[in-house]
Amino acid sequence: MITKKQISVETDGLLSLKGLVEVYEEIAAGRMQRIRGAVLQSRQFLEGLLEVFKRVKAAYQKHNLTSASSRPRNGKTVAVFVSANSGLYGDIVDRSFEKFSFFVKDANPDVVILGKLGVKMMADRLPGRLYNYYDFSDDGVDVESFEMIMRYLVQFERILVFYGQFKTILNQEPVVTSVSGDAVQAQEGVVVDSKGREVVRQYIFEPSVEDIARVFEGQILASIFEQTLHESQLSKFASRMLALDKSVENIEQRLYRIRREGVRLSHKIQNRKQLGTFSGVSLWSA
C-alpha cells in the first residue's frame, strides 16, 4: 500500500515537473508567435511564385527550350527530410518521416536529412539506406549551412522537401513541396475557349526565357526552399506547445489521483486510530 511519505514525494515531484513543462510551453508559444506572422505572409506569396515557376518551366519544356535552363537535366531526384535536433515536438516530425519513408521506398531517390533526430529515424526505420546529412538549427536558418545545402541540392533536376506545415494551432500536417517547380499537371498549359475547344496557352517571355529561367532556378528556388525550412520550424513549435499542454493536463490528472489517494489514506489512518480508541475503551470497561 502507498504510504504518506510516498504520496508527499510524488506530489512534490509532479509539481516541480509541471512547473518545468509550463516554462517550456511558454517558450515554445513565444517562438511560435514570433515567426507565425512572417511565415504565413510569406507562404501565400511564395506559393503563388511557385505556381508561376511551374508554368514557366512547363512552357519552356513544351517548346524544347531546355537550353534556357541553368539547372541540370539529369533525371535525378533528391528527397529532403526536415527533421529536428531534439525531441518534445509532438508527433509532427514522426508523421512527416512516415510520408518521407514511403516515398523513399517507392521511388528510390537520393536522400538528404536535416537534423539529428532524422539520423536516428533513418537508423531505426530505414537501416542501411545511404543518405547525406546536414546539421541544421531548430531555431533559425543559418546562412552558411543553408548555402552548403543548396550547393548540393542544385545538382539534382527534381528537389522534393518533406516537412511539417502549420495549418492551425491545433493542426499540423506533413506535406511535400517540389521546390524545383515540378509536379505540373498534364493540362497545365491548356484552356477551353467559349466554343468548348482546347487551346494551348502561349507565353511571352520578357526580357528572355534564358533570363527568367536563370532567376527562377537560382534565387527563387532558394527562396522557396528557405520558406519550407521556416514552415517546418513553425509547425514544430506549435506541435511542441500542444504536446507540452497535453503533458500539463496529464500531470494535473495524476496530481488529482494522488491527492485522492492521500485523502483516502488519511481516512484509513483516522479510522484505525478511532478503532484503537474504541478497543481501549472496551478493555477499560471490562
LINGIGI-V762689 format. One record per pair of residues at least 12 apart in sequence whose ideal C-beta (glycine too) atoms are under 10 Angstrom apart, sorted by the first residue. I is the first residue (numbers start at 1). J is the second residue. D is the distance in whole Angstrom. If there is no record, write none. Layout:
i=I j=J d=D
i=I j=J d=D
This chain:
i=1 j=261 d=10
i=1 j=265 d=8
i=1 j=268 d=9
i=2 j=258 d=9
i=2 j=261 d=6
i=2 j=262 d=9
i=2 j=264 d=9
i=2 j=265 d=7
i=3 j=265 d=8
i=4 j=261 d=10
i=4 j=262 d=7
i=4 j=265 d=6
i=4 j=266 d=8
i=4 j=269 d=8
i=6 j=258 d=9
i=6 j=261 d=9
i=6 j=262 d=10
i=6 j=265 d=10
i=7 j=258 d=6
i=7 j=259 d=8
i=7 j=261 d=6
i=7 j=262 d=5
i=7 j=263 d=10
i=7 j=264 d=10
i=7 j=265 d=7
i=7 j=266 d=10
i=8 j=258 d=10
i=8 j=262 d=8
i=10 j=254 d=8
i=10 j=255 d=9
i=10 j=258 d=6
i=10 j=261 d=9
i=10 j=262 d=10
i=11 j=254 d=9
i=11 j=255 d=7
i=11 j=258 d=6
i=11 j=259 d=7
i=11 j=261 d=10
i=11 j=262 d=8
i=13 j=251 d=10
i=13 j=258 d=10
i=14 j=250 d=10
i=14 j=251 d=6
i=14 j=252 d=9
i=14 j=254 d=6
i=14 j=255 d=5
i=14 j=258 d=7
i=14 j=259 d=10
i=15 j=251 d=8
i=15 j=255 d=7
i=17 j=247 d=8
i=17 j=248 d=9
i=17 j=251 d=6
i=17 j=254 d=10
i=17 j=255 d=10
i=18 j=247 d=9
i=18 j=248 d=6
i=18 j=250 d=10
i=18 j=251 d=5
i=18 j=252 d=7
i=18 j=254 d=10
i=18 j=255 d=8
i=19 j=248 d=10
i=19 j=251 d=10
i=20 j=244 d=10
i=20 j=247 d=10
i=21 j=88 d=9
i=21 j=243 d=10
i=21 j=244 d=5
i=21 j=245 d=9
i=21 j=246 d=10
i=21 j=247 d=5
i=21 j=248 d=6
i=21 j=250 d=10
i=21 j=251 d=7
i=22 j=244 d=8
i=22 j=245 d=9
i=22 j=247 d=9
i=22 j=248 d=6
i=22 j=251 d=9
i=23 j=244 d=9
i=24 j=88 d=7
i=24 j=240 d=8
i=24 j=241 d=9
i=24 j=243 d=10
i=24 j=244 d=6
i=24 j=247 d=9
i=25 j=88 d=10
i=25 j=240 d=8
i=25 j=241 d=6
i=25 j=242 d=9
i=25 j=243 d=9
i=25 j=244 d=4
i=25 j=245 d=6
i=25 j=246 d=10
i=25 j=247 d=8
i=25 j=248 d=7
i=26 j=241 d=9
i=26 j=244 d=9
i=27 j=237 d=9
i=27 j=240 d=9
i=27 j=241 d=9
i=27 j=244 d=9
i=28 j=88 d=8
i=28 j=89 d=9
i=28 j=236 d=9
i=28 j=237 d=5
i=28 j=238 d=8
i=28 j=239 d=9
i=28 j=240 d=4
i=28 j=241 d=4
i=28 j=242 d=9
i=28 j=243 d=9
i=28 j=244 d=6
i=28 j=245 d=9
i=29 j=169 d=9
i=29 j=237 d=8
i=29 j=238 d=9
i=29 j=240 d=9
i=29 j=241 d=5
i=29 j=244 d=9
i=29 j=245 d=9
i=30 j=237 d=9
i=30 j=241 d=10
i=31 j=138 d=9
i=31 j=139 d=7
i=31 j=140 d=10
i=31 j=233 d=8
i=31 j=234 d=9
i=31 j=236 d=9
i=31 j=237 d=5
i=31 j=238 d=10
i=31 j=240 d=9
i=31 j=241 d=9
i=32 j=166 d=8
i=32 j=169 d=8
i=32 j=233 d=9
i=32 j=234 d=6
i=32 j=235 d=9
i=32 j=236 d=9
i=32 j=237 d=4
i=32 j=238 d=5
i=32 j=239 d=9
i=32 j=240 d=8
i=32 j=241 d=6
i=33 j=237 d=9
i=33 j=238 d=10
i=33 j=241 d=10
i=34 j=234 d=10
i=34 j=237 d=9
i=35 j=139 d=9
i=35 j=140 d=9
i=35 j=166 d=10
i=35 j=230 d=7
i=35 j=231 d=10
i=35 j=233 d=6
i=35 j=234 d=6
i=35 j=237 d=8
i=36 j=166 d=7
i=36 j=169 d=9
i=36 j=234 d=6
i=36 j=237 d=9
i=36 j=238 d=8
i=38 j=230 d=8
i=38 j=234 d=9
i=39 j=165 d=10
i=39 j=166 d=7
i=39 j=227 d=8
i=39 j=230 d=5
i=39 j=231 d=6
i=39 j=232 d=10
i=39 j=233 d=8
i=39 j=234 d=5
i=39 j=235 d=9
i=40 j=166 d=8
i=40 j=231 d=9
i=40 j=234 d=8
i=42 j=223 d=9
i=42 j=226 d=9
i=42 j=227 d=6
i=42 j=230 d=7
i=42 j=231 d=9
i=43 j=165 d=8
i=43 j=166 d=9
i=43 j=227 d=7
i=43 j=228 d=10
i=43 j=230 d=9
i=43 j=231 d=7
i=43 j=234 d=9
i=45 j=223 d=9
i=45 j=227 d=9
i=46 j=177 d=10
i=46 j=179 d=10
i=46 j=220 d=9
i=46 j=223 d=6
i=46 j=224 d=6
i=46 j=225 d=10
i=46 j=226 d=9
i=46 j=227 d=5
i=46 j=228 d=9
i=46 j=230 d=10
i=46 j=231 d=10
i=47 j=177 d=9
i=47 j=224 d=9
i=47 j=227 d=9
i=49 j=181 d=10
i=49 j=216 d=9
i=49 j=220 d=6
i=49 j=223 d=8
i=49 j=224 d=7
i=49 j=227 d=9
i=50 j=177 d=8
i=50 j=178 d=8
i=50 j=179 d=8
i=50 j=180 d=10
i=50 j=181 d=7
i=50 j=183 d=10
i=50 j=216 d=10
i=50 j=220 d=8
i=50 j=221 d=10
i=50 j=223 d=10
i=50 j=224 d=6
i=50 j=227 d=9
i=51 j=181 d=9
i=51 j=184 d=10
i=51 j=188 d=10
i=52 j=181 d=9
i=52 j=212 d=10
i=52 j=216 d=8
i=52 j=220 d=9
i=53 j=178 d=10
i=53 j=179 d=9
i=53 j=180 d=9
i=53 j=181 d=4
i=53 j=182 d=10
i=53 j=184 d=10
i=53 j=212 d=10
i=53 j=213 d=10
i=53 j=215 d=10
i=53 j=216 d=5
i=53 j=217 d=8
i=53 j=220 d=6
i=53 j=221 d=8
i=53 j=224 d=8
i=54 j=178 d=8
i=54 j=180 d=10
i=54 j=181 d=5
i=54 j=182 d=7
i=54 j=183 d=7
i=54 j=184 d=5
i=54 j=185 d=9
i=54 j=188 d=7
i=54 j=216 d=10
i=55 j=181 d=9
i=55 j=184 d=8
i=55 j=188 d=7
i=55 j=189 d=8
i=55 j=201 d=8
i=55 j=203 d=7
i=56 j=68 d=10
i=56 j=181 d=8
i=56 j=203 d=7
i=56 j=205 d=8
i=56 j=209 d=8
i=56 j=212 d=6
i=56 j=213 d=7
i=56 j=215 d=10
i=56 j=216 d=6
i=56 j=217 d=9
i=56 j=220 d=10
i=57 j=69 d=8
i=57 j=71 d=9
i=57 j=180 d=8
i=57 j=181 d=4
i=57 j=182 d=8
i=57 j=184 d=7
i=57 j=188 d=10
i=57 j=213 d=8
i=57 j=216 d=8
i=57 j=217 d=8
i=58 j=181 d=9
i=58 j=182 d=10
i=58 j=184 d=4
i=58 j=185 d=9
i=58 j=186 d=10
i=58 j=188 d=5
i=58 j=189 d=6
i=58 j=201 d=9
i=58 j=203 d=9
i=59 j=184 d=10
i=59 j=188 d=9
i=59 j=189 d=7
i=59 j=200 d=10
i=59 j=201 d=8
i=59 j=202 d=8
i=59 j=203 d=4
i=59 j=204 d=10
i=59 j=205 d=8
i=59 j=209 d=8
i=59 j=212 d=10
i=60 j=203 d=8
i=60 j=205 d=8
i=60 j=209 d=5
i=60 j=210 d=9
i=60 j=212 d=8
i=60 j=213 d=6
i=61 j=73 d=10
i=61 j=184 d=8
i=61 j=189 d=10
i=62 j=184 d=10
i=62 j=188 d=9
i=62 j=189 d=6
i=62 j=200 d=8
i=62 j=201 d=9
i=62 j=203 d=9
i=63 j=202 d=10
i=63 j=203 d=9
i=63 j=209 d=9
i=65 j=205 d=9
i=65 j=209 d=6
i=65 j=210 d=8
i=65 j=213 d=8
i=66 j=213 d=9
i=67 j=209 d=9
i=67 j=210 d=8
i=67 j=213 d=9
i=68 j=205 d=9
i=68 j=208 d=8
i=68 j=209 d=4
i=68 j=210 d=5
i=68 j=211 d=9
i=68 j=212 d=8
i=68 j=213 d=5
i=68 j=214 d=8
i=68 j=217 d=10
i=69 j=157 d=9
i=69 j=209 d=9
i=69 j=210 d=9
i=69 j=213 d=5
i=69 j=214 d=8
i=69 j=216 d=9
i=69 j=217 d=6
i=70 j=154 d=9
i=70 j=210 d=8
i=70 j=213 d=6
i=70 j=214 d=5
i=70 j=215 d=9
i=70 j=216 d=9
i=70 j=217 d=5
i=70 j=218 d=7
i=71 j=154 d=7
i=71 j=155 d=9
i=71 j=156 d=9
i=71 j=157 d=7
i=71 j=158 d=10
i=71 j=159 d=10
i=71 j=180 d=7
i=71 j=181 d=9
i=71 j=213 d=8
i=71 j=214 d=10
i=71 j=216 d=9
i=71 j=217 d=5
i=71 j=218 d=9
i=71 j=221 d=8
i=72 j=154 d=8
i=72 j=155 d=6
i=72 j=156 d=7
i=72 j=157 d=6
i=73 j=157 d=6
i=74 j=155 d=8
i=74 j=156 d=7
i=74 j=157 d=6
i=74 j=158 d=10
i=75 j=156 d=9
i=75 j=157 d=6
i=75 j=158 d=8
i=76 j=109 d=8
i=76 j=110 d=7
i=76 j=155 d=7
i=76 j=156 d=5
i=76 j=157 d=6
i=76 j=158 d=7
i=76 j=159 d=10
i=77 j=103 d=10
i=77 j=107 d=7
i=77 j=108 d=9
i=77 j=109 d=4
i=77 j=110 d=7
i=77 j=156 d=6
i=77 j=157 d=7
i=77 j=158 d=4
i=77 j=159 d=8
i=77 j=160 d=7
i=77 j=178 d=10
i=77 j=180 d=9
i=77 j=182 d=9
i=78 j=109 d=6
i=78 j=110 d=4
i=78 j=111 d=7
i=78 j=112 d=6
i=78 j=132 d=9
i=78 j=152 d=8
i=78 j=153 d=6
i=78 j=154 d=10
i=78 j=155 d=8
i=78 j=156 d=4
i=78 j=157 d=9
i=78 j=158 d=7
i=78 j=159 d=6
i=78 j=160 d=7
i=78 j=161 d=9
i=78 j=180 d=9
i=79 j=100 d=6
i=79 j=101 d=10
i=79 j=103 d=6
i=79 j=104 d=6
i=79 j=107 d=8
i=79 j=108 d=10
i=79 j=109 d=5
i=79 j=110 d=7
i=79 j=111 d=6
i=79 j=112 d=7
i=79 j=113 d=10
i=79 j=131 d=9
i=79 j=156 d=10
i=79 j=158 d=9
i=79 j=159 d=9
i=79 j=160 d=5
i=79 j=161 d=8
i=79 j=162 d=7
i=79 j=176 d=8
i=80 j=100 d=9
i=80 j=109 d=10
i=80 j=110 d=10
i=80 j=111 d=8
i=80 j=112 d=4
i=80 j=113 d=8
i=80 j=114 d=7
i=80 j=118 d=10
i=80 j=132 d=9
i=80 j=134 d=9
i=80 j=149 d=8
i=80 j=152 d=10
i=80 j=153 d=7
i=80 j=156 d=10
i=80 j=159 d=7
i=80 j=160 d=7
i=80 j=161 d=5
i=80 j=162 d=7
i=80 j=163 d=8
i=80 j=176 d=10
i=80 j=177 d=10
i=80 j=179 d=9
i=80 j=225 d=8
i=80 j=228 d=8
i=80 j=229 d=10
i=81 j=93 d=9
i=81 j=96 d=7
i=81 j=97 d=6
i=81 j=99 d=9
i=81 j=100 d=5
i=81 j=101 d=9
i=81 j=103 d=10
i=81 j=104 d=9
i=81 j=111 d=7
i=81 j=112 d=7
i=81 j=113 d=5
i=81 j=114 d=7
i=81 j=115 d=8
i=81 j=117 d=10
i=81 j=118 d=5
i=81 j=121 d=8
i=81 j=122 d=8
i=81 j=131 d=9
i=81 j=160 d=10
i=81 j=161 d=8
i=81 j=162 d=5
i=81 j=163 d=8
i=81 j=176 d=10
i=81 j=232 d=10
i=82 j=96 d=7
i=82 j=100 d=9
i=82 j=112 d=9
i=82 j=113 d=9
i=82 j=114 d=5
i=82 j=115 d=7
i=82 j=118 d=8
i=82 j=136 d=8
i=82 j=161 d=7
i=82 j=162 d=7
i=82 j=163 d=4
i=82 j=164 d=8
i=82 j=225 d=10
i=82 j=228 d=7
i=82 j=229 d=6
i=82 j=231 d=9
i=82 j=232 d=4
i=82 j=233 d=9
i=82 j=235 d=10
i=82 j=236 d=9
i=83 j=96 d=8
i=83 j=97 d=7
i=83 j=100 d=9
i=83 j=113 d=7
i=83 j=114 d=6
i=83 j=115 d=4
i=83 j=116 d=8
i=83 j=117 d=4
i=83 j=118 d=3
i=83 j=119 d=8
i=83 j=120 d=9
i=83 j=121 d=7
i=83 j=122 d=9
i=83 j=136 d=9
i=83 j=138 d=9
i=83 j=162 d=9
i=83 j=163 d=9
i=83 j=164 d=10
i=83 j=232 d=9
i=83 j=236 d=9
i=84 j=96 d=10
i=84 j=114 d=9
i=84 j=115 d=5
i=84 j=116 d=8
i=84 j=117 d=5
i=84 j=118 d=8
i=84 j=136 d=9
i=84 j=137 d=10
i=84 j=138 d=5
i=84 j=164 d=10
i=84 j=232 d=8
i=84 j=233 d=9
i=84 j=236 d=6
i=84 j=239 d=10
i=84 j=240 d=9
i=85 j=114 d=9
i=85 j=115 d=5
i=85 j=116 d=5
i=85 j=117 d=7
i=85 j=118 d=9
i=85 j=119 d=10
i=85 j=135 d=8
i=85 j=136 d=7
i=85 j=137 d=7
i=85 j=138 d=5
i=85 j=139 d=9
i=86 j=115 d=9
i=86 j=116 d=8
i=86 j=117 d=7
i=86 j=138 d=7
i=86 j=236 d=10
i=86 j=240 d=9
i=87 j=117 d=7
i=87 j=120 d=10
i=87 j=240 d=9
i=87 j=243 d=9
i=88 j=236 d=9
i=88 j=239 d=9
i=88 j=240 d=5
i=88 j=243 d=6
i=88 j=244 d=7
i=88 j=247 d=9
i=89 j=117 d=8
i=89 j=138 d=8
i=89 j=164 d=8
i=89 j=172 d=9
i=89 j=232 d=10
i=89 j=235 d=9
i=89 j=236 d=5
i=89 j=237 d=8
i=89 j=238 d=9
i=89 j=239 d=5
i=89 j=240 d=5
i=89 j=241 d=10
i=89 j=242 d=10
i=89 j=243 d=7
i=90 j=164 d=9
i=90 j=172 d=7
i=90 j=235 d=9
i=90 j=236 d=8
i=90 j=238 d=8
i=90 j=239 d=3
i=90 j=240 d=6
i=90 j=241 d=9
i=90 j=242 d=6
i=90 j=243 d=4
i=90 j=244 d=9
i=90 j=246 d=8
i=91 j=164 d=9
i=91 j=172 d=9
i=91 j=174 d=10
i=91 j=239 d=7
i=91 j=242 d=10
i=91 j=243 d=8
i=92 j=163 d=9
i=92 j=164 d=4
i=92 j=165 d=9
i=92 j=166 d=9
i=92 j=171 d=10
i=92 j=172 d=4
i=92 j=173 d=8
i=92 j=174 d=7
i=92 j=232 d=9
i=92 j=235 d=5
i=92 j=236 d=6
i=92 j=238 d=8
i=92 j=239 d=4
i=92 j=240 d=9
i=92 j=242 d=9
i=92 j=243 d=9
i=93 j=115 d=8
i=93 j=117 d=6
i=93 j=118 d=8
i=93 j=121 d=8
i=93 j=163 d=9
i=93 j=164 d=7
i=93 j=172 d=10
i=93 j=174 d=9
i=93 j=232 d=9
i=93 j=235 d=9
i=93 j=236 d=7
i=93 j=239 d=8
i=94 j=117 d=9
i=94 j=121 d=8
i=94 j=125 d=10
i=94 j=164 d=10
i=94 j=174 d=9
i=95 j=164 d=7
i=95 j=172 d=8
i=95 j=173 d=8
i=95 j=174 d=5
i=95 j=239 d=9
i=96 j=118 d=9
i=96 j=121 d=10
i=96 j=162 d=6
i=96 j=163 d=6
i=96 j=164 d=5
i=96 j=165 d=9
i=96 j=172 d=9
i=96 j=173 d=9
i=96 j=174 d=4
i=96 j=175 d=8
i=96 j=176 d=9
i=96 j=232 d=8
i=96 j=235 d=9
i=96 j=236 d=10
i=97 j=113 d=10
i=97 j=117 d=9
i=97 j=118 d=7
i=97 j=121 d=5
i=97 j=122 d=9
i=97 j=124 d=10
i=97 j=125 d=7
i=97 j=126 d=9
i=97 j=162 d=8
i=97 j=164 d=10
i=97 j=174 d=8
i=98 j=121 d=10
i=98 j=125 d=9
i=98 j=162 d=10
i=98 j=174 d=7
i=99 j=162 d=6
i=99 j=163 d=10
i=99 j=164 d=10
i=99 j=173 d=10
i=99 j=174 d=5
i=99 j=175 d=8
i=99 j=176 d=7
i=100 j=113 d=9
i=100 j=118 d=9
i=100 j=121 d=9
i=100 j=122 d=10
i=100 j=125 d=10
i=100 j=126 d=9
i=100 j=160 d=9
i=100 j=161 d=10
i=100 j=162 d=4
i=100 j=163 d=9
i=100 j=174 d=8
i=100 j=176 d=8
i=101 j=121 d=8
i=101 j=122 d=9
i=101 j=125 d=6
i=101 j=126 d=6
i=101 j=129 d=9
i=101 j=162 d=9
i=102 j=162 d=10
i=103 j=160 d=7
i=103 j=162 d=7
i=103 j=176 d=7
i=104 j=122 d=9
i=104 j=125 d=10
i=104 j=126 d=7
i=104 j=129 d=7
i=104 j=131 d=9
i=104 j=162 d=9
i=105 j=125 d=10
i=105 j=126 d=8
i=105 j=129 d=9
i=107 j=158 d=10
i=107 j=160 d=9
i=108 j=129 d=10
i=109 j=156 d=8
i=109 j=158 d=8
i=109 j=159 d=10
i=109 j=160 d=7
i=110 j=130 d=8
i=110 j=131 d=8
i=110 j=132 d=8
i=110 j=152 d=9
i=110 j=153 d=10
i=110 j=155 d=9
i=110 j=156 d=7
i=110 j=159 d=10
i=111 j=126 d=8
i=111 j=129 d=7
i=111 j=130 d=7
i=111 j=131 d=4
i=111 j=132 d=7
i=111 j=133 d=9
i=112 j=131 d=7
i=112 j=132 d=5
i=112 j=133 d=8
i=112 j=134 d=7
i=112 j=149 d=7
i=112 j=152 d=7
i=112 j=153 d=7
i=112 j=156 d=9
i=112 j=159 d=9
i=112 j=161 d=9
i=113 j=129 d=10
i=113 j=131 d=5
i=113 j=132 d=7
i=113 j=133 d=5
i=113 j=134 d=7
i=113 j=135 d=10
i=113 j=136 d=9
i=114 j=132 d=10
i=114 j=133 d=8
i=114 j=134 d=5
i=114 j=135 d=8
i=114 j=136 d=4
i=114 j=137 d=10
i=114 j=145 d=9
i=114 j=149 d=7
i=114 j=161 d=9
i=114 j=163 d=9
i=114 j=229 d=8
i=114 j=232 d=8
i=115 j=133 d=9
i=115 j=134 d=8
i=115 j=135 d=8
i=115 j=136 d=6
i=115 j=137 d=9
i=115 j=138 d=7
i=115 j=232 d=9
i=115 j=236 d=10
i=116 j=133 d=9
i=116 j=135 d=7
i=116 j=136 d=9
i=116 j=138 d=10
i=117 j=138 d=9
i=118 j=131 d=9
i=118 j=133 d=8
i=118 j=134 d=10
i=118 j=136 d=9
i=118 j=162 d=10
i=119 j=131 d=9
i=119 j=133 d=6
i=119 j=135 d=10
i=132 j=149 d=9
i=132 j=152 d=7
i=132 j=153 d=10
i=134 j=146 d=9
i=134 j=148 d=7
i=134 j=149 d=5
i=134 j=152 d=8
i=135 j=148 d=10
i=136 j=148 d=10
i=136 j=149 d=8
i=136 j=229 d=8
i=136 j=232 d=10
i=136 j=233 d=10
i=137 j=229 d=10
i=137 j=233 d=9
i=138 j=232 d=9
i=138 j=233 d=7
i=138 j=236 d=7
i=138 j=237 d=9
i=138 j=240 d=10
i=139 j=233 d=7
i=139 j=237 d=9
i=140 j=229 d=9
i=140 j=230 d=9
i=140 j=233 d=8
i=141 j=225 d=10
i=141 j=226 d=6
i=141 j=227 d=10
i=141 j=229 d=5
i=141 j=230 d=7
i=141 j=233 d=8
i=145 j=229 d=10
i=146 j=222 d=8
i=146 j=225 d=8
i=146 j=226 d=7
i=146 j=229 d=8
i=147 j=222 d=9
i=149 j=222 d=10
i=149 j=225 d=8
i=149 j=229 d=9
i=150 j=218 d=10
i=150 j=221 d=8
i=150 j=222 d=6
i=150 j=225 d=7
i=150 j=226 d=9
i=153 j=179 d=8
i=153 j=180 d=9
i=153 j=221 d=9
i=153 j=222 d=9
i=153 j=225 d=7
i=154 j=180 d=9
i=154 j=217 d=8
i=154 j=218 d=8
i=154 j=221 d=8
i=154 j=222 d=9
i=154 j=225 d=10
i=156 j=180 d=8
i=157 j=180 d=7
i=157 j=182 d=8
i=158 j=178 d=7
i=158 j=179 d=9
i=158 j=180 d=5
i=158 j=181 d=9
i=158 j=182 d=5
i=158 j=183 d=9
i=159 j=177 d=9
i=159 j=178 d=7
i=159 j=179 d=5
i=159 j=180 d=4
i=159 j=181 d=9
i=159 j=182 d=8
i=159 j=221 d=8
i=159 j=224 d=9
i=159 j=225 d=7
i=160 j=176 d=6
i=160 j=177 d=7
i=160 j=178 d=5
i=160 j=179 d=8
i=160 j=180 d=8
i=160 j=182 d=8
i=160 j=183 d=9
i=161 j=175 d=9
i=161 j=176 d=7
i=161 j=177 d=5
i=161 j=178 d=8
i=161 j=179 d=6
i=161 j=180 d=10
i=161 j=224 d=9
i=161 j=225 d=7
i=161 j=227 d=10
i=161 j=228 d=5
i=161 j=229 d=8
i=161 j=231 d=9
i=161 j=232 d=9
i=162 j=174 d=7
i=162 j=175 d=8
i=162 j=176 d=5
i=162 j=177 d=8
i=162 j=228 d=9
i=162 j=232 d=9
i=163 j=175 d=7
i=163 j=176 d=8
i=163 j=177 d=8
i=163 j=228 d=5
i=163 j=229 d=8
i=163 j=230 d=10
i=163 j=231 d=6
i=163 j=232 d=4
i=163 j=233 d=9
i=163 j=235 d=7
i=163 j=236 d=9
i=164 j=231 d=8
i=164 j=232 d=6
i=164 j=233 d=9
i=164 j=234 d=9
i=164 j=235 d=4
i=164 j=236 d=6
i=164 j=238 d=9
i=164 j=239 d=7
i=165 j=177 d=9
i=165 j=228 d=9
i=165 j=231 d=5
i=165 j=232 d=8
i=165 j=234 d=8
i=165 j=235 d=6
i=166 j=230 d=10
i=166 j=231 d=7
i=166 j=232 d=9
i=166 j=233 d=9
i=166 j=234 d=4
i=166 j=235 d=5
i=166 j=236 d=9
i=166 j=237 d=9
i=166 j=238 d=6
i=166 j=239 d=9
i=167 j=235 d=8
i=167 j=238 d=9
i=168 j=238 d=8
i=169 j=238 d=6
i=169 j=239 d=10
i=169 j=241 d=8
i=169 j=242 d=7
i=170 j=238 d=9
i=170 j=242 d=7
i=171 j=235 d=10
i=171 j=238 d=9
i=171 j=239 d=10
i=171 j=242 d=9
i=172 j=231 d=10
i=172 j=232 d=10
i=172 j=234 d=9
i=172 j=235 d=4
i=172 j=236 d=8
i=172 j=237 d=10
i=172 j=238 d=6
i=172 j=239 d=5
i=172 j=242 d=8
i=173 j=235 d=8
i=174 j=235 d=9
i=175 j=228 d=9
i=175 j=231 d=8
i=175 j=232 d=10
i=175 j=235 d=9
i=176 j=228 d=10
i=177 j=224 d=7
i=177 j=225 d=9
i=177 j=227 d=9
i=177 j=228 d=5
i=177 j=231 d=8
i=178 j=224 d=9
i=179 j=220 d=9
i=179 j=221 d=6
i=179 j=222 d=9
i=179 j=223 d=9
i=179 j=224 d=5
i=179 j=225 d=5
i=179 j=226 d=9
i=179 j=227 d=9
i=179 j=228 d=7
i=180 j=216 d=10
i=180 j=217 d=8
i=180 j=221 d=6
i=180 j=224 d=9
i=180 j=225 d=9
i=181 j=213 d=10
i=181 j=216 d=7
i=181 j=217 d=8
i=181 j=220 d=8
i=181 j=221 d=7
i=181 j=224 d=8
i=187 j=200 d=10
i=188 j=201 d=8
i=189 j=201 d=5
i=189 j=202 d=9
i=189 j=203 d=8
